[in-house]
Amino acid sequence: MDLEARSLQPNVKAVLLAKLREYKSDLNNLKSEHKRLASANSNQAARDDLLESGMADAMSVSANQRGRLMMSTERLNESSDRIKESRRTMLETKELGVSILQDLHQQRQSLLHANDTVFLLLKVPYRLHLLTGKFEGKDERKRLMRKGGRKNK
């Protein structure tokens, strides 16, 4: 085009050469912009490739962490269940212990009453006190006889 414009008449030649320079300038600008965008796209593609591989690694790490978290949660739930079962067993044992102590207290009271009754019936001048291990004498027997063999509760 440049050669054709130079071969034309001088008045048309100047206008066509100006337009030709403008078009060449636009073409060069478009080429440089194309190169810039193409390199940016290739950089973007490389970046996307890196990010995708990083995302795959992150997803596998995330899945691994999720698995460990689920195992930990399951162990925690099992431990909580064992603690609840132990607490229930402890409360049952405590209730049983209280019941046994009440029964023993009633049996002790019955034995003390029976001991006092035997003491009064046999009219033994001395007896061995079951709790203190000391002998009680006639004065104690008289006091018990006045009460009619009953103990205050």
Backbone as CSV, one residue per row, in Angstrom:
resi,resn,N_x,N_y,N_z,CA_x,CA_y,CA_z,C_x,C_y,C_z
1,MET,0.829,-1.189,0.000,0.000,0.000,0.000,0.868,1.245,0.000
2,ASP,1.948,1.154,0.693,2.845,2.301,0.767,3.404,2.639,-0.622
3,LEU,3.763,1.645,-1.396,4.289,1.870,-2.740,3.223,2.448,-3.670
4,GLU,2.031,1.961,-3.552,0.941,2.465,-4.406,0.645,3.929,-4.092
5,ALA,0.646,4.279,-2.799,0.353,5.671,-2.421,1.447,6.594,-2.910
6,ARG,2.692,6.179,-2.963,3.801,7.025,-3.404,3.752,7.262,-4.940
7,SER,3.149,6.326,-5.607,3.102,6.477,-7.077,1.950,7.371,-7.536
8,LEU,1.107,7.788,-6.651,-0.050,8.620,-7.016,0.351,10.096,-7.088
9,GLN,-0.604,10.902,-7.446,-0.368,12.352,-7.577,-0.052,12.932,-6.197
10,PRO,0.702,14.038,-6.155,1.170,14.586,-4.893,0.048,15.038,-3.963
11,ASN,-1.033,15.593,-4.425,-2.087,16.058,-3.509,-2.800,14.861,-2.855
12,VAL,-3.026,13.769,-3.517,-3.679,12.565,-2.976,-2.641,11.770,-2.194
13,LYS,-1.406,11.846,-2.661,-0.332,11.093,-2.044,-0.164,11.479,-0.582
14,ALA,-0.148,12.750,-0.250,0.058,13.227,1.126,-1.050,12.736,2.044
15,VAL,-2.297,12.782,1.592,-3.442,12.347,2.418,-3.358,10.842,2.655
16,LEU,-3.072,10.091,1.609,-3.024,8.631,1.755,-1.853,8.183,2.628
17,LEU,-0.709,8.875,2.482,0.438,8.508,3.331,0.158,8.829,4.809
18,ALA,-0.534,9.896,5.115,-0.894,10.240,6.502,-1.818,9.165,7.089
19,LYS,-2.830,8.778,6.273,-3.738,7.725,6.730,-2.987,6.412,6.924
20,LEU,-2.034,6.131,6.017,-1.264,4.897,6.104,-0.414,4.875,7.372
21,ARG,0.224,6.020,7.700,1.008,6.088,8.942,0.108,5.881,10.161
22,GLU,-1.080,6.470,10.146,-2.027,6.315,11.250,-2.437,4.852,11.396
23,TYR,-2.710,4.207,10.271,-3.107,2.791,10.318,-1.974,1.913,10.821
24,LYS,-0.726,2.225,10.365,0.425,1.460,10.851,0.602,1.634,12.360
25,SER,0.419,2.834,12.827,0.529,3.114,14.265,-0.536,2.330,15.047
26,ASP,-1.759,2.353,14.552,-2.836,1.589,15.199,-2.520,0.096,15.197
27,LEU,-1.973,-0.390,14.057,-1.636,-1.809,13.956,-0.559,-2.187,14.976
28,ASN,0.459,-1.334,15.091,1.526,-1.603,16.066,0.980,-1.596,17.500
29,ASN,0.101,-0.646,17.803,-0.512,-0.588,19.145,-1.322,-1.856,19.424
30,LEU,-2.078,-2.282,18.424,-2.882,-3.494,18.597,-2.004,-4.733,18.769
31,LYS,-0.885,-4.793,18.029,0.031,-5.931,18.164,0.626,-5.990,19.574
32,SER,1.080,-4.830,20.068,1.674,-4.817,21.413,0.630,-5.170,22.484
33,GLU,-0.587,-4.659,22.283,-1.651,-5.005,23.236,-1.964,-6.497,23.178
34,HIS,-1.961,-7.057,21.969,-2.207,-8.486,21.807,-1.130,-9.307,22.515
35,LYS,0.143,-8.893,22.340,1.239,-9.612,23.005,1.096,-9.545,24.527
36,ARG,0.744,-8.351,24.996,0.582,-8.170,26.451,-0.533,-9.060,26.979
37,LEU,-1.656,-9.078,26.279,-2.783,-9.903,26.722,-2.474,-11.392,26.599
38,ALA,-1.774,-11.760,25.537,-1.423,-13.168,25.347,-0.487,-13.635,26.456
39,SER,0.492,-12.795,26.820,1.404,-13.181,27.906,0.655,-13.196,29.246
40,ALA,-0.264,-12.250,29.417,-1.069,-12.245,30.648,-1.937,-13.498,30.717
41,ASN,-2.496,-13.889,29.577,-3.322,-15.099,29.545,-2.493,-16.341,29.831
42,SER,-1.276,-16.376,29.274,-0.428,-17.540,29.533,-0.018,-17.555,31.004
43,ASN,0.267,-16.351,31.548,0.575,-16.275,32.979,-0.636,-16.682,33.808
44,GLN,-1.803,-16.250,33.377,-3.037,-16.602,34.085,-3.268,-18.103,34.014
45,ALA,-2.999,-18.692,32.839,-3.180,-20.136,32.694,-2.218,-20.884,33.614
46,ALA,-0.972,-20.433,33.644,0.011,-21.061,34.536,-0.408,-20.885,35.987
47,ARG,-0.905,-19.701,36.314,-1.371,-19.425,37.683,-2.550,-20.318,38.038
48,ASP,-3.477,-20.460,37.099,-4.636,-21.326,37.335,-4.202,-22.775,37.536
49,ASP,-3.228,-23.221,36.740,-2.711,-24.577,36.903,-2.127,-24.772,38.298
50,LEU,-1.340,-23.785,38.737,-0.757,-23.871,40.077,-1.835,-23.875,41.154
51,LEU,-2.817,-22.999,40.987,-3.885,-22.922,41.982,-4.713,-24.202,42.017
52,GLU,-4.953,-24.776,40.849,-5.725,-26.016,40.816,-4.982,-27.137,41.522
53,SER,-3.661,-27.231,41.287,-2.899,-28.269,41.985,-2.857,-27.965,43.472
54,GLY,-2.748,-26.681,43.819,-2.787,-26.295,45.233,-4.134,-26.592,45.852
55,MET,-5.192,-26.375,45.087,-6.539,-26.665,45.588,-6.711,-28.160,45.799
56,ALA,-6.138,-28.959,44.895,-6.229,-30.408,45.053,-5.512,-30.826,46.327
57,ASP,-4.329,-30.233,46.572,-3.604,-30.528,47.804,-4.408,-30.080,49.011
58,ALA,-4.984,-28.894,48.931,-5.788,-28.366,50.036,-7.010,-29.242,50.280
59,MET,-7.610,-29.737,49.204,-8.783,-30.595,49.377,-8.402,-31.917,50.013
60,SER,-7.268,-32.482,49.641,-6.851,-33.740,50.258,-6.491,-33.510,51.719
61,VAL,-5.834,-32.389,52.012,-5.523,-32.049,53.401,-6.817,-31.835,54.174
62,SER,-7.759,-31.148,53.562,-9.042,-30.891,54.212,-9.775,-32.198,54.486
63,ALA,-9.755,-33.117,53.532,-10.410,-34.412,53.733,-9.717,-35.189,54.844
64,ASN,-8.384,-35.103,54.873,-7.626,-35.772,55.921,-7.973,-35.185,57.292
65,GLN,-8.023,-33.866,57.376,-8.377,-33.204,58.632,-9.802,-33.547,59.044
66,ARG,-10.702,-33.590,58.091,-12.094,-33.923,58.380,-12.187,-35.341,58.949
67,GLY,-11.420,-36.259,58.369,-11.413,-37.639,58.860,-10.894,-37.725,60.284
68,ARG,-9.795,-37.011,60.552,-9.254,-37.013,61.914,-10.227,-36.362,62.887
69,LEU,-10.887,-35.313,62.457,-11.861,-34.639,63.311,-13.034,-35.566,63.637
70,MET,-13.490,-36.311,62.638,-14.595,-37.232,62.875,-14.184,-38.353,63.830
71,MET,-12.952,-38.855,63.691,-12.468,-39.891,64.608,-12.365,-39.337,66.030
72,SER,-11.862,-38.118,66.161,-11.744,-37.497,67.484,-13.112,-37.281,68.104
73,THR,-14.064,-36.853,67.308,-15.424,-36.643,67.813,-16.029,-37.963,68.274
74,GLU,-15.791,-39.022,67.511,-16.320,-40.331,67.881,-15.700,-40.813,69.191
75,ARG,-14.381,-40.640,69.339,-13.729,-41.039,70.595,-14.250,-40.207,71.762
76,LEU,-14.491,-38.921,71.536,-15.019,-38.055,72.586,-16.416,-38.507,73.005
77,ASN,-17.251,-38.858,72.042,-18.598,-39.342,72.354,-18.539,-40.655,73.130
78,GLU,-17.636,-41.557,72.736,-17.487,-42.823,73.463,-17.034,-42.572,74.892
79,SER,-16.105,-41.652,75.077,-15.628,-41.316,76.427,-16.757,-40.712,77.256
80,SER,-17.549,-39.863,76.652,-18.683,-39.271,77.367,-19.675,-40.356,77.803
81,ASP,-19.920,-41.320,76.916,-20.826,-42.420,77.262,-20.259,-43.237,78.420
82,ARG,-18.951,-43.494,78.405,-18.337,-44.258,79.495,-18.438,-43.482,80.811
83,ILE,-18.246,-42.167,80.749,-18.348,-41.347,81.966,-19.776,-41.380,82.507
84,LYS,-20.767,-41.276,81.616,-22.164,-41.337,82.055,-22.473,-42.680,82.698
85,GLU,-21.977,-43.765,82.107,-22.205,-45.104,82.655,-21.523,-45.247,84.015
86,SER,-20.312,-44.721,84.141,-19.597,-44.773,85.423,-20.340,-43.972,86.481
87,ARG,-20.864,-42.834,86.101,-21.619,-42.003,87.052,-22.884,-42.716,87.519
88,ARG,-23.570,-43.380,86.576,-24.770,-44.129,86.933,-24.420,-45.264,87.908
89,THR,-23.325,-45.974,87.630,-22.878,-47.061,88.506,-22.515,-46.512,89.885
90,MET,-21.847,-45.354,89.917,-21.471,-44.746,91.192,-22.713,-44.400,92.018
91,LEU,-23.737,-43.834,91.385,-24.955,-43.475,92.111,-25.673,-44.716,92.637
92,GLU,-25.701,-45.788,91.828,-26.316,-47.033,92.292,-25.555,-47.591,93.492
93,THR,-24.225,-47.543,93.437,-23.395,-48.034,94.536,-23.622,-47.193,95.789
94,LYS,-23.742,-45.897,95.616,-23.989,-45.013,96.762,-25.327,-45.347,97.409
95,GLU,-26.367,-45.533,96.597,-27.689,-45.890,97.132,-27.632,-47.218,97.875
96,LEU,-26.905,-48.188,97.320,-26.770,-49.489,97.967,-26.038,-49.339,99.298
97,GLY,-24.974,-48.519,99.325,-24.226,-48.289,100.558,-25.094,-47.641,101.629
98,VAL,-25.898,-46.663,101.248,-26.797,-46.008,102.212,-27.799,-47.010,102.761
99,SER,-28.334,-47.854,101.910,-29.297,-48.873,102.333,-28.649,-49.854,103.306
100,ILE,-27.419,-50.282,103.006,-26.707,-51.207,103.890,-26.452,-50.555,105.241
101,LEU,-26.039,-49.288,105.245,-25.784,-48.588,106.512,-27.069,-48.453,107.336
102,GLN,-28.195,-48.201,106.684,-29.466,-48.120,107.410,-29.821,-49.475,108.019
103,ASP,-29.632,-50.541,107.256,-29.901,-51.885,107.780,-29.000,-52.200,108.963
104,LEU,-27.729,-51.862,108.853,-26.796,-52.099,109.961,-27.187,-51.305,111.202
105,HIS,-27.634,-50.073,111.002,-28.070,-49.252,112.140,-29.272,-49.896,112.829
106,GLN,-30.232,-50.375,112.036,-31.402,-51.044,112.624,-30.987,-52.311,113.366
107,GLN,-30.074,-53.072,112.798,-29.603,-54.290,113.463,-28.880,-53.964,114.753
108,ARG,-28.096,-52.887,114.754,-27.393,-52.458,115.970,-28.387,-52.095,117.059
109,GLN,-29.421,-51.337,116.653,-30.434,-50.958,117.643,-31.134,-52.193,118.206
110,SER,-31.425,-53.147,117.331,-32.060,-54.387,117.795,-31.149,-55.146,118.752
111,LEU,-29.866,-55.236,118.450,-28.915,-55.928,119.331,-28.797,-55.225,120.686
112,LEU,-28.734,-53.905,120.668,-28.655,-53.166,121.939,-29.908,-53.390,122.788
113,HIS,-31.049,-53.360,122.129,-32.293,-53.595,122.859,-32.339,-55.025,123.411
114,ALA,-31.915,-55.987,122.606,-31.886,-57.379,123.068,-30.908,-57.539,124.223
115,ASN,-29.757,-56.886,124.155,-28.772,-56.955,125.241,-29.356,-56.388,126.527
116,ASP,-30.046,-55.262,126.436,-30.668,-54.663,127.622,-31.743,-55.580,128.194
117,THR,-32.508,-56.189,127.317,-33.582,-57.081,127.769,-33.003,-58.296,128.469
118,VAL,-31.959,-58.879,127.897,-31.306,-60.036,128.535,-30.739,-59.619,129.875
119,PHE,-30.135,-58.481,129.960,-29.556,-57.984,131.204,-30.633,-57.878,132.282
120,LEU,-31.803,-57.362,131.915,-32.881,-57.209,132.881,-33.476,-58.555,133.283
121,LEU,-33.648,-59.434,132.316,-34.266,-60.720,132.598,-33.377,-61.615,133.442
122,LEU,-32.121,-61.611,133.166,-31.207,-62.489,133.913,-30.787,-61.878,135.231
123,LYS,-30.974,-60.618,135.358,-30.604,-59.894,136.579,-29.147,-60.143,136.951
124,VAL,-28.319,-60.044,135.905,-26.890,-60.177,136.107,-26.399,-58.867,136.695
125,PRO,-25.604,-58.939,137.798,-25.196,-57.694,138.430,-24.252,-56.848,137.563
126,TYR,-23.505,-57.503,136.716,-22.597,-56.759,135.845,-22.752,-57.267,134.421
127,ARG,-22.562,-56.365,133.511,-22.577,-56.775,132.106,-21.519,-55.982,131.357
128,LEU,-21.126,-56.526,130.212,-20.158,-55.868,129.356,-20.923,-55.021,128.344
129,HIS,-20.655,-53.733,128.356,-21.337,-52.841,127.408,-20.774,-53.097,126.009
130,LEU,-21.649,-53.273,125.029,-21.225,-53.659,123.684,-20.412,-52.585,122.981
131,LEU,-20.719,-51.328,123.230,-20.033,-50.253,122.511,-18.729,-49.836,123.180
132,THR,-18.745,-49.702,124.498,-17.556,-49.182,125.176,-16.604,-50.283,125.603
133,GLY,-17.115,-51.486,125.751,-16.256,-52.573,126.211,-16.032,-52.530,127.709
134,LYS,-16.787,-51.686,128.450,-16.653,-51.565,129.908,-17.791,-52.325,130.581
135,PHE,-17.517,-52.732,131.809,-18.559,-53.395,132.581,-19.468,-52.351,133.199
136,GLU,-20.765,-52.631,133.165,-21.726,-51.757,133.816,-22.227,-52.475,135.060
137,GLY,-22.455,-51.693,136.082,-22.813,-52.309,137.351,-24.295,-52.270,137.657
138,LYS,-24.588,-52.480,138.975,-25.946,-52.595,139.453,-26.742,-51.311,139.250
139,ASP,-26.083,-50.150,139.344,-26.793,-48.883,139.213,-27.426,-48.750,137.838
140,GLU,-26.732,-49.193,136.860,-27.267,-49.127,135.494,-28.459,-50.059,135.374
141,ARG,-28.376,-51.233,136.006,-29.480,-52.192,135.941,-30.719,-51.610,136.613
142,LYS,-30.540,-50.921,137.703,-31.683,-50.327,138.413,-32.333,-49.243,137.544
143,ARG,-31.521,-48.427,136.927,-32.050,-47.366,136.060,-32.857,-47.980,134.914
144,LEU,-32.354,-49.035,134.341,-33.065,-49.686,133.251,-34.372,-50.329,133.735
145,MET,-34.368,-50.856,134.928,-35.570,-51.482,135.456,-36.655,-50.460,135.718
146,ARG,-36.239,-49.270,136.171,-37.204,-48.197,136.386,-37.894,-47.796,135.088
147,LYS,-37.160,-47.844,133.999,-37.745,-47.517,132.697,-38.585,-48.643,132.154
148,GLY,-38.531,-49.766,132.753,-39.309,-50.903,132.293,-38.639,-51.630,131.131
149,GLY,-37.329,-51.517,131.042,-36.611,-52.216,129.986,-36.613,-51.489,128.645
150,ARG,-37.155,-50.270,128.651,-37.183,-49.498,127.375,-36.031,-48.507,127.366
151,LYS,-35.493,-48.326,126.181,-34.435,-47.319,125.992,-35.034,-46.121,125.262
152,ASN,-34.563,-44.934,125.580,-34.972,-43.733,124.829,-34.299,-43.753,123.466
153,LYS,-35.079,-43.385,122.494,-34.514,-43.361,121.136,-34.360,-41.954,120.685
